[in-house]
Amino acid sequence: MPAALPLALTMGEPAGIAGEIALKAWLRRGEGGVVPFFLLDDPDRLAALARQLGFDVPVAAITGPEQATGLFGSVLPVLPVTLAAPVVPGRPDPANAPAVIRAIDRAVELVRAGRAGAVVTNPIQKQTLYQAGFVHAGHTDYLAHLAGGVDVVMMLACPQLRVVPVTVHVPLASVPALLTTELIVSAGRITAAALRRDFGLERPRLAVAGLNPHAGEGGTIGREDMEIVAPAIAALREDGIEVFGPLSADTLFHEEARRSYDAALCMYHDQALIPIKTLDFHGGVNVTLGLPFIRTSPDHGTALDLAGTGKANESSLLAALRMAGEMAARNARSHNG
């Protein structure tokens, strides 16, 4: 049986903690579920960072992903991406933004060409990318653009919970106007399909949170749950998806309730992210559903205040690598028979 393809791990913001957590993840390569990966980064700067932090991580430049698996046990394989300016921890430089984007582009290209198993993205500093002319809202929108403008949703996942925010990075005051039946239906369809394909759930169960307290309480605390959310649930049921709600969000995330569903559709950002970050702050994984390739990411930012200190926590990156490896293996098995 052929060896599994290595995972493509992107550079992320070089002035943040991405390099450090990648080095730490390699040091924990012997732990269960960590499959070979390679970085798209500057090998010289990673080797210097390892020396600065006192990490025993030998770094080797590679010319292609095919070399990564054989080298991974003894060195950290790095597919070179040249940075335009020296990296100062905690101080992002817009001059390096093109390299950050090139790393993402190349990772996607390699996965789509069947040379890598999945894209795992380190955190980016969006403000710095904007200063360099980046026009996308973030990783998720950019990856959807690279895939041809497909519809995608963001899932946050940990062993105890999976959540999908239907609206994401928008002001809370804008959510009622942006929330539509069609948007909820689209998110539900993409989520159900991904749970079947990527997570191996033959008949996924979706719980749908209401927008308002007590899911509107029959229209006495807002009518959106009756007029927008409930019709979406009916449409998803017509598709044959096992879905229930709208449910009061304040009783949706305790242990007993979580056993009744495989993923929860939430109406806005914090409704989804507060419970998962409370349950597993360091182990949450960001997964983009709906792409024609696998993408996971740590569920945290660049942590510029920790850059260069050696104190960054690599747990979320490890979880993202493990999840990407599991998803890639499952997809490979399904394609092979």
Residue pairs with C-beta under 8 A, 6 or more apart in sequence:
3 69
4 35
4 36
4 69
4 117
4 325
4 328
4 329
4 332
5 65
5 114
5 115
5 116
5 117
5 328
5 332
6 35
6 36
6 37
6 38
6 65
6 68
6 69
6 72
6 77
6 116
6 117
7 35
7 36
7 37
7 38
7 116
7 117
7 118
7 119
7 120
7 321
7 324
7 325
7 328
8 37
8 38
8 40
8 65
8 79
8 106
8 107
8 110
8 111
8 116
8 117
8 118
8 119
8 120
9 22
9 37
9 38
9 39
9 40
9 107
9 120
9 121
9 122
9 321
10 39
10 40
10 41
10 100
10 103
10 104
10 107
10 119
10 120
10 121
10 122
11 18
11 19
11 39
11 40
11 41
11 42
11 81
11 99
11 100
11 103
11 122
12 18
12 19
12 100
12 103
12 121
12 122
12 123
12 124
12 302
13 92
13 100
13 122
13 123
13 124
13 125
13 128
13 302
13 304
14 41
14 42
14 45
14 83
14 87
14 92
14 96
14 99
14 100
15 87
15 88
15 89
15 90
15 91
15 92
15 93
15 96
15 125
15 302
15 304
15 307
16 90
16 92
16 123
16 125
16 301
16 302
16 303
16 304
16 307
17 123
17 302
17 303
17 306
17 307
17 312
18 122
18 123
18 302
19 41
19 45
19 46
19 49
20 49
20 53
20 307
20 308
20 310
20 312
20 314
21 122
21 298
21 312
21 313
21 314
21 317
22 39
22 41
22 46
22 76
22 122
22 314
22 317
23 46
23 49
23 50
23 53
23 55
23 57
23 76
24 55
24 312
24 314
24 317
25 34
25 37
25 314
25 317
25 318
25 321
26 57
26 76
27 55
27 56
27 57
28 34
28 314
28 318
29 36
29 72
29 73
31 318
33 322
33 325
33 326
34 318
34 321
34 322
34 325
35 117
35 321
35 322
35 325
35 328
35 329
36 68
36 69
36 72
36 77
37 68
37 72
37 77
37 120
37 321
38 62
38 65
38 68
38 72
38 77
38 78
38 79
38 116
39 46
39 76
39 77
39 78
39 79
40 78
40 79
40 81
40 102
40 103
40 106
40 107
41 78
41 79
41 80
41 81
41 103
42 78
42 80
42 81
42 82
42 83
42 99
43 59
43 60
43 61
43 78
43 80
45 83
45 87
46 57
46 59
46 76
46 78
47 57
47 58
47 59
49 308
50 56
50 57
50 59
52 308
53 308
53 310
54 310
57 76
58 74
58 75
58 76
59 75
59 76
59 78
60 71
60 75
60 76
60 77
60 78
61 78
61 79
61 80
62 68
62 71
62 77
62 78
62 79
63 79
64 79
64 115
65 79
65 110
65 115
65 116
66 115
67 77
68 77
71 77
79 106
81 99
81 102
81 103
81 106
82 99
83 96
83 99
84 95
84 96
84 98
84 99
85 93
85 95
85 96
87 93
87 96
89 304
89 307
89 308
89 309
90 304
90 305
90 307
90 308
91 304
92 125
92 127
92 128
92 302
92 304
93 128
94 128
94 129
94 131
94 132
95 132
97 128
97 129
97 131
97 132
97 133
97 134
98 132
100 124
100 129
101 129
101 134
101 142
104 119
104 121
104 139
104 142
104 143
104 146
105 146
107 116
107 119
107 121
108 119
108 143
108 146
108 147
108 293
110 116
111 117
111 118
111 119
111 293
111 294
112 292
112 293
117 294
117 324
117 325
117 328
117 329
117 332
118 293
118 294
118 295
118 296
118 324
118 325
118 327
118 328
119 143
119 293
119 294
119 295
119 296
119 324
120 295
120 296
120 297
120 317
120 320
120 321
120 324
121 139
121 295
121 296
121 297
122 297
122 298
122 317
123 297
123 298
123 300
123 301
123 302
123 303
124 138
124 139
124 302
125 301
125 302
125 304
126 134
126 137
126 138
134 142
136 142
136 145
137 169
138 169
139 288
139 297
140 152
140 154
140 168
140 288
143 152
143 288
143 291
143 295
144 150
144 151
144 152
144 288
144 290
144 291
147 291
147 292
147 293
150 290
150 291
150 292
151 186
151 190
151 290
152 190
152 288
152 289
152 290
152 291
153 164
153 166
153 186
153 187
153 190
153 191
153 288
153 289
153 290
154 164
154 165
154 168
154 286
154 287
154 288
154 289
155 162
155 163
155 164
155 191
155 194
155 263
155 286
155 287
155 288
155 289
156 162
156 163
156 164
156 165
156 272
156 273
156 276
156 284
156 285
156 286
156 287
156 299
157 163
157 276
157 284
157 285
157 287
157 323
158 276
158 279
158 280
158 283
158 284
158 285
158 319
159 280
159 283
160 258
160 279
160 280
161 253
161 258
161 264
161 275
161 276
161 279
161 280
162 195
162 262
162 263
162 264
163 263
163 264
163 266
163 272
163 273
163 275
163 276
164 187
164 191
164 263
164 264
164 265
164 266
164 272
164 289
165 266
165 267
165 268
165 269
165 271
165 272
165 273
166 179
166 183
166 184
166 187
166 265
166 266
166 267
166 268
167 174
167 175
167 178
167 179
167 183
167 267
167 268
167 269
168 269
169 269
170 178
170 268
170 269
172 268
172 270
175 211
175 267
175 268
176 211
176 222
176 224
179 211
179 224
179 228
179 229
179 267
180 228
181 228
181 229
181 231
181 232
181 235
182 232
184 208
184 228
184 229
184 232
184 233
184 265
185 232
185 235
185 236
187 265
188 206
188 208
188 232
188 236
188 241
188 243
188 265
189 236
189 239
189 241
190 289
190 290
191 204
191 206
191 263
191 265
191 289
192 204
192 206
192 236
192 239
192 241
192 243
193 289
193 290
194 287
194 289
194 290
195 201
195 204
195 262
195 263
196 202
196 204
197 331
197 334
198 287
198 289
198 294
198 327
198 330
198 331
199 262
199 327
199 330
200 330
201 262
203 242
204 241
204 242
204 262
204 263
205 242
205 243
205 244
205 260
205 261
205 262
205 263
206 236
206 241
206 242
206 243
206 244
206 261
206 262
206 263
206 264
206 265
207 243
207 244
207 245
207 247
207 252
207 257
207 260
207 261
207 263
207 264
207 265
208 229
208 232
208 233
208 243
208 244
208 245
208 246
208 247
208 264
208 265
209 215
209 245
209 246
209 247
209 248
209 249
209 252
209 264
209 265
209 266
209 267
209 271
210 216
210 225
210 229
210 245
210 246
210 247
210 248
210 249
210 267
211 222
211 224
211 225
211 228
211 229
211 246
211 267
211 268
212 221
212 222
212 224
212 225
213 221
213 248
213 250
214 221
214 248
214 250
215 225
215 229
215 245
215 246
215 247
215 248
215 249
216 222
216 223
216 224
216 225
216 226
216 246
218 226
219 226
225 246
229 245
229 246
229 267
230 246
233 243
233 244
233 245
233 246
236 243
237 243
244 261
245 265
249 266
249 271
251 257
252 264
252 275
253 264
253 275
253 279
264 272
266 272
276 284
276 299
277 284
277 299
282 313
282 315
282 316
283 315
283 316
283 319
284 299
284 316
284 319
285 296
285 297
285 298
285 299
285 316
285 319
285 320
285 323
286 296
286 297
286 298
286 299
286 320
287 295
287 296
287 297
287 323
288 295
288 296
288 297
294 324
294 327
294 328
294 331
295 324
296 320
296 321
296 323
296 324
296 327
297 320
298 316
298 317
298 319
298 320
299 316
299 320
300 316
303 312
306 312
